[in-house]
Structures are given as C-alpha cells and as structure tokens.
Amino acid sequence: MRNIPVDTSALTFVCVSAPRPKLVNQETGEIKVDRNGEAVFQVGLSAADQTGRVDLVNVAITGDPGVTLGQVVTPVGLVGFFWEQTLNGQHRSGVAFRAEQIVPVGASGAAAA
C-alpha cells in the first residue's frame, strides 16, 4: 500500500470529533491495534484552506493524542492512502488518512514538523 504525503502547510485543522478508539468490528466492539499492539484512535478534523473551502477528514493515529473538541491542531506526518473492499457483494473504496501525531497548534511537536 502506497502512502501519499499530504502537504498541510496551507491548511488549518480544527478538531471536530474527539479522539475515540477505531473499531475493527462494530458488533463486537473490537478495537483496532497497530503492529506493536497499541490502540489506534480516530480523530475527526476539519481542514480549511485559504479560500475558505472546508473538508472533513477522519485521521487515524496510534494512541490517544489528547486533543479536544474545537482545538486548532496540526497533524504531523499526515499521509493518505487508497483503500478498497468488497463486503456482502458491495464494492467500496476511498482515501483514508493517518498521522504520526496530532498536536495542538503551538505545541512543541508541531514545531518539529
């Protein structure tokens, strides 16, 4: 699977959905884990460009990033990747997003990006 780096320099991100564990199975409540066995969280972000266009993206991240609703954040190491699946005869596809960190604007992790 090829990761496509996302240039976030011209975007402003706001947390619009608090971090929550990403589920593998809705029925059983099984939480997705990464290769190291750590829980994967999902954070809803609005991404606004300089023209005012806003898109909503769900970003996966290992561990709870500790950001709160309404906080302006920076997704560090943001990548997109194409996915597709066929489930019960239904074909679905899209682009998913993952980040190394999601940090509040002004935090030290954002400066390292």
mmCIF file of the C-alpha atoms, coordinates in Angstrom:
data_MODEL
# 
_entry.id   MODEL 
# 
loop_
_atom_site.group_PDB 
_atom_site.id 
_atom_site.type_symbol 
_atom_site.label_atom_id 
_atom_site.label_alt_id 
_atom_site.label_comp_id 
_atom_site.label_asym_id 
_atom_site.label_entity_id 
_atom_site.label_seq_id 
_atom_site.pdbx_PDB_ins_code 
_atom_site.Cartn_x 
_atom_site.Cartn_y 
_atom_site.Cartn_z 
_atom_site.occupancy 
_atom_site.B_iso_or_equiv 
_atom_site.pdbx_formal_charge 
_atom_site.auth_seq_id 
_atom_site.auth_comp_id 
_atom_site.auth_asym_id 
_atom_site.auth_atom_id 
_atom_site.pdbx_PDB_model_num 
ATOM 1   C CA . MET A 1 1   ? 0.000   0.000  0.000  1.00 0.00 ? 1   MET A CA 1 
ATOM 2   C CA . ARG A 1 2   ? 1.459   3.327  -1.019 1.00 0.00 ? 2   ARG A CA 1 
ATOM 3   C CA . ASN A 1 3   ? 1.317   6.260  1.391  1.00 0.00 ? 3   ASN A CA 1 
ATOM 4   C CA . ILE A 1 4   ? 0.914   9.675  -0.192 1.00 0.00 ? 4   ILE A CA 1 
ATOM 5   C CA . PRO A 1 5   ? 2.303   12.547 1.921  1.00 0.00 ? 5   PRO A CA 1 
ATOM 6   C CA . VAL A 1 6   ? -0.130  15.438 2.449  1.00 0.00 ? 6   VAL A CA 1 
ATOM 7   C CA . ASP A 1 7   ? 1.228   18.999 2.421  1.00 0.00 ? 7   ASP A CA 1 
ATOM 8   C CA . THR A 1 8   ? -0.522  20.611 5.384  1.00 0.00 ? 8   THR A CA 1 
ATOM 9   C CA . SER A 1 9   ? 1.314   23.948 5.226  1.00 0.00 ? 9   SER A CA 1 
ATOM 10  C CA . ALA A 1 10  ? -1.594  25.841 3.611  1.00 0.00 ? 10  ALA A CA 1 
ATOM 11  C CA . LEU A 1 11  ? -4.341  24.233 5.699  1.00 0.00 ? 11  LEU A CA 1 
ATOM 12  C CA . THR A 1 12  ? -5.838  24.959 9.102  1.00 0.00 ? 12  THR A CA 1 
ATOM 13  C CA . PHE A 1 13  ? -7.122  21.964 11.057 1.00 0.00 ? 13  PHE A CA 1 
ATOM 14  C CA . VAL A 1 14  ? -9.701  22.025 13.854 1.00 0.00 ? 14  VAL A CA 1 
ATOM 15  C CA . CYS A 1 15  ? -10.704 19.016 15.937 1.00 0.00 ? 15  CYS A CA 1 
ATOM 16  C CA . VAL A 1 16  ? -14.424 18.482 15.238 1.00 0.00 ? 16  VAL A CA 1 
ATOM 17  C CA . SER A 1 17  ? -14.748 14.965 16.635 1.00 0.00 ? 17  SER A CA 1 
ATOM 18  C CA . ALA A 1 18  ? -12.980 13.965 19.841 1.00 0.00 ? 18  ALA A CA 1 
ATOM 19  C CA . PRO A 1 19  ? -10.453 11.096 19.662 1.00 0.00 ? 19  PRO A CA 1 
ATOM 20  C CA . ARG A 1 20  ? -12.066 7.682  20.007 1.00 0.00 ? 20  ARG A CA 1 
ATOM 21  C CA . PRO A 1 21  ? -10.769 4.149  19.557 1.00 0.00 ? 21  PRO A CA 1 
ATOM 22  C CA . LYS A 1 22  ? -11.129 2.876  15.995 1.00 0.00 ? 22  LYS A CA 1 
ATOM 23  C CA . LEU A 1 23  ? -13.200 -0.286 15.845 1.00 0.00 ? 23  LEU A CA 1 
ATOM 24  C CA . VAL A 1 24  ? -12.413 -3.358 13.770 1.00 0.00 ? 24  VAL A CA 1 
ATOM 25  C CA . ASN A 1 25  ? -15.897 -4.742 14.339 1.00 0.00 ? 25  ASN A CA 1 
ATOM 26  C CA . GLN A 1 26  ? -18.901 -2.603 15.312 1.00 0.00 ? 26  GLN A CA 1 
ATOM 27  C CA . GLU A 1 27  ? -20.830 -5.608 16.626 1.00 0.00 ? 27  GLU A CA 1 
ATOM 28  C CA . THR A 1 28  ? -18.148 -6.954 18.971 1.00 0.00 ? 28  THR A CA 1 
ATOM 29  C CA . GLY A 1 29  ? -16.542 -3.615 19.856 1.00 0.00 ? 29  GLY A CA 1 
ATOM 30  C CA . GLU A 1 30  ? -13.088 -4.965 18.979 1.00 0.00 ? 30  GLU A CA 1 
ATOM 31  C CA . ILE A 1 31  ? -10.574 -2.105 18.914 1.00 0.00 ? 31  ILE A CA 1 
ATOM 32  C CA . LYS A 1 32  ? -8.037  -1.847 16.091 1.00 0.00 ? 32  LYS A CA 1 
ATOM 33  C CA . VAL A 1 33  ? -4.398  -2.136 17.163 1.00 0.00 ? 33  VAL A CA 1 
ATOM 34  C CA . ASP A 1 34  ? -1.174  -1.323 15.312 1.00 0.00 ? 34  ASP A CA 1 
ATOM 35  C CA . ARG A 1 35  ? 1.801   -3.656 14.742 1.00 0.00 ? 35  ARG A CA 1 
ATOM 36  C CA . ASN A 1 36  ? 3.018   -3.018 18.287 1.00 0.00 ? 36  ASN A CA 1 
ATOM 37  C CA . GLY A 1 37  ? -0.341  -3.851 19.851 1.00 0.00 ? 37  GLY A CA 1 
ATOM 38  C CA . GLU A 1 38  ? -1.194  -0.216 20.684 1.00 0.00 ? 38  GLU A CA 1 
ATOM 39  C CA . ALA A 1 39  ? -4.763  1.027  20.206 1.00 0.00 ? 39  ALA A CA 1 
ATOM 40  C CA . VAL A 1 40  ? -5.483  3.045  17.067 1.00 0.00 ? 40  VAL A CA 1 
ATOM 41  C CA . PHE A 1 41  ? -7.623  6.144  17.582 1.00 0.00 ? 41  PHE A CA 1 
ATOM 42  C CA . GLN A 1 42  ? -9.640  8.132  15.076 1.00 0.00 ? 42  GLN A CA 1 
ATOM 43  C CA . VAL A 1 43  ? -9.953  11.924 15.207 1.00 0.00 ? 43  VAL A CA 1 
ATOM 44  C CA . GLY A 1 44  ? -12.349 13.989 13.088 1.00 0.00 ? 44  GLY A CA 1 
ATOM 45  C CA . LEU A 1 45  ? -10.718 17.134 11.719 1.00 0.00 ? 45  LEU A CA 1 
ATOM 46  C CA . SER A 1 46  ? -11.951 19.969 9.563  1.00 0.00 ? 46  SER A CA 1 
ATOM 47  C CA . ALA A 1 47  ? -9.342  21.066 7.038  1.00 0.00 ? 47  ALA A CA 1 
ATOM 48  C CA . ALA A 1 48  ? -9.791  24.631 5.777  1.00 0.00 ? 48  ALA A CA 1 
ATOM 49  C CA . ASP A 1 49  ? -7.742  26.219 3.015  1.00 0.00 ? 49  ASP A CA 1 
ATOM 50  C CA . GLN A 1 50  ? -7.082  29.917 2.419  1.00 0.00 ? 50  GLN A CA 1 
ATOM 51  C CA . THR A 1 51  ? -10.123 30.273 0.144  1.00 0.00 ? 51  THR A CA 1 
ATOM 52  C CA . GLY A 1 52  ? -12.465 29.076 2.881  1.00 0.00 ? 52  GLY A CA 1 
ATOM 53  C CA . ARG A 1 53  ? -13.106 25.624 1.467  1.00 0.00 ? 53  ARG A CA 1 
ATOM 54  C CA . VAL A 1 54  ? -13.556 23.123 4.288  1.00 0.00 ? 54  VAL A CA 1 
ATOM 55  C CA . ASP A 1 55  ? -13.312 19.338 4.084  1.00 0.00 ? 55  ASP A CA 1 
ATOM 56  C CA . LEU A 1 56  ? -13.892 16.879 6.891  1.00 0.00 ? 56  LEU A CA 1 
ATOM 57  C CA . VAL A 1 57  ? -11.335 14.108 7.337  1.00 0.00 ? 57  VAL A CA 1 
ATOM 58  C CA . ASN A 1 58  ? -11.039 11.276 9.817  1.00 0.00 ? 58  ASN A CA 1 
ATOM 59  C CA . VAL A 1 59  ? -7.412  10.736 10.767 1.00 0.00 ? 59  VAL A CA 1 
ATOM 60  C CA . ALA A 1 60  ? -6.128  7.539  12.367 1.00 0.00 ? 60  ALA A CA 1 
ATOM 61  C CA . ILE A 1 61  ? -3.324  7.766  14.915 1.00 0.00 ? 61  ILE A CA 1 
ATOM 62  C CA . THR A 1 62  ? -1.667  5.346  17.303 1.00 0.00 ? 62  THR A CA 1 
ATOM 63  C CA . GLY A 1 63  ? -2.672  6.189  20.867 1.00 0.00 ? 63  GLY A CA 1 
ATOM 64  C CA . ASP A 1 64  ? -4.908  8.934  22.201 1.00 0.00 ? 64  ASP A CA 1 
ATOM 65  C CA . PRO A 1 65  ? -3.463  12.285 21.051 1.00 0.00 ? 65  PRO A CA 1 
ATOM 66  C CA . GLY A 1 66  ? -5.171  14.131 23.919 1.00 0.00 ? 66  GLY A CA 1 
ATOM 67  C CA . VAL A 1 67  ? -6.693  16.860 21.762 1.00 0.00 ? 67  VAL A CA 1 
ATOM 68  C CA . THR A 1 68  ? -10.109 18.303 22.498 1.00 0.00 ? 68  THR A CA 1 
ATOM 69  C CA . LEU A 1 69  ? -13.128 19.385 20.512 1.00 0.00 ? 69  LEU A CA 1 
ATOM 70  C CA . GLY A 1 70  ? -12.656 22.820 18.931 1.00 0.00 ? 70  GLY A CA 1 
ATOM 71  C CA . GLN A 1 71  ? -8.889  22.844 19.359 1.00 0.00 ? 71  GLN A CA 1 
ATOM 72  C CA . VAL A 1 72  ? -6.760  24.060 16.418 1.00 0.00 ? 72  VAL A CA 1 
ATOM 73  C CA . VAL A 1 73  ? -4.284  21.254 15.703 1.00 0.00 ? 73  VAL A CA 1 
ATOM 74  C CA . THR A 1 74  ? -1.524  20.158 13.360 1.00 0.00 ? 74  THR A CA 1 
ATOM 75  C CA . PRO A 1 75  ? -1.463  16.601 12.004 1.00 0.00 ? 75  PRO A CA 1 
ATOM 76  C CA . VAL A 1 76  ? 2.251   15.736 11.872 1.00 0.00 ? 76  VAL A CA 1 
ATOM 77  C CA . GLY A 1 77  ? 3.333   13.281 9.168  1.00 0.00 ? 77  GLY A CA 1 
ATOM 78  C CA . LEU A 1 78  ? -0.116  13.167 7.560  1.00 0.00 ? 78  LEU A CA 1 
ATOM 79  C CA . VAL A 1 79  ? -0.446  10.648 4.732  1.00 0.00 ? 79  VAL A CA 1 
ATOM 80  C CA . GLY A 1 80  ? -3.338  9.456  2.618  1.00 0.00 ? 80  GLY A CA 1 
ATOM 81  C CA . PHE A 1 81  ? -3.738  6.000  1.144  1.00 0.00 ? 81  PHE A CA 1 
ATOM 82  C CA . PHE A 1 82  ? -6.246  4.401  -1.178 1.00 0.00 ? 82  PHE A CA 1 
ATOM 83  C CA . TRP A 1 83  ? -8.358  1.511  0.110  1.00 0.00 ? 83  TRP A CA 1 
ATOM 84  C CA . GLU A 1 84  ? -10.998 -0.750 -1.367 1.00 0.00 ? 84  GLU A CA 1 
ATOM 85  C CA . GLN A 1 85  ? -13.075 -3.652 -0.138 1.00 0.00 ? 85  GLN A CA 1 
ATOM 86  C CA . THR A 1 86  ? -15.960 -5.856 -1.142 1.00 0.00 ? 86  THR A CA 1 
ATOM 87  C CA . LEU A 1 87  ? -18.303 -6.735 1.688  1.00 0.00 ? 87  LEU A CA 1 
ATOM 88  C CA . ASN A 1 88  ? -21.562 -8.623 1.177  1.00 0.00 ? 88  ASN A CA 1 
ATOM 89  C CA . GLY A 1 89  ? -21.280 -8.009 -2.565 1.00 0.00 ? 89  GLY A CA 1 
ATOM 90  C CA . GLN A 1 90  ? -20.902 -4.246 -2.123 1.00 0.00 ? 90  GLN A CA 1 
ATOM 91  C CA . HIS A 1 91  ? -17.729 -2.684 -3.510 1.00 0.00 ? 91  HIS A CA 1 
ATOM 92  C CA . ARG A 1 92  ? -16.443 0.332  -1.564 1.00 0.00 ? 92  ARG A CA 1 
ATOM 93  C CA . SER A 1 93  ? -13.313 2.443  -1.940 1.00 0.00 ? 93  SER A CA 1 
ATOM 94  C CA . GLY A 1 94  ? -11.869 5.721  -0.764 1.00 0.00 ? 94  GLY A CA 1 
ATOM 95  C CA . VAL A 1 95  ? -8.910  7.529  0.726  1.00 0.00 ? 95  VAL A CA 1 
ATOM 96  C CA . ALA A 1 96  ? -8.007  7.074  4.385  1.00 0.00 ? 96  ALA A CA 1 
ATOM 97  C CA . PHE A 1 97  ? -5.695  9.313  6.392  1.00 0.00 ? 97  PHE A CA 1 
ATOM 98  C CA . ARG A 1 98  ? -3.122  8.529  9.055  1.00 0.00 ? 98  ARG A CA 1 
ATOM 99  C CA . ALA A 1 99  ? -0.786  10.788 11.036 1.00 0.00 ? 99  ALA A CA 1 
ATOM 100 C CA . GLU A 1 100 ? 2.243   10.223 13.250 1.00 0.00 ? 100 GLU A CA 1 
ATOM 101 C CA . GLN A 1 101 ? 0.935   12.802 15.745 1.00 0.00 ? 101 GLN A CA 1 
ATOM 102 C CA . ILE A 1 102 ? -1.889  15.279 16.149 1.00 0.00 ? 102 ILE A CA 1 
ATOM 103 C CA . VAL A 1 103 ? -0.744  18.177 18.295 1.00 0.00 ? 103 VAL A CA 1 
ATOM 104 C CA . PRO A 1 104 ? -2.330  21.453 19.366 1.00 0.00 ? 104 PRO A CA 1 
ATOM 105 C CA . VAL A 1 105 ? -1.037  24.457 17.401 1.00 0.00 ? 105 VAL A CA 1 
ATOM 106 C CA . GLY A 1 106 ? 1.879   25.991 19.286 1.00 0.00 ? 106 GLY A CA 1 
ATOM 107 C CA . ALA A 1 107 ? 2.874   22.697 20.953 1.00 0.00 ? 107 ALA A CA 1 
ATOM 108 C CA . SER A 1 108 ? 6.477   21.546 20.592 1.00 0.00 ? 108 SER A CA 1 
ATOM 109 C CA . GLY A 1 109 ? 5.551   18.556 18.383 1.00 0.00 ? 109 GLY A CA 1 
ATOM 110 C CA . ALA A 1 110 ? 4.095   20.898 15.744 1.00 0.00 ? 110 ALA A CA 1 
ATOM 111 C CA . ALA A 1 111 ? 7.361   22.852 15.586 1.00 0.00 ? 111 ALA A CA 1 
ATOM 112 C CA . ALA A 1 112 ? 9.236   19.670 14.733 1.00 0.00 ? 112 ALA A CA 1 
ATOM 113 C CA . ALA A 1 113 ? 7.071   19.050 11.654 1.00 0.00 ? 113 ALA A CA 1 
# 
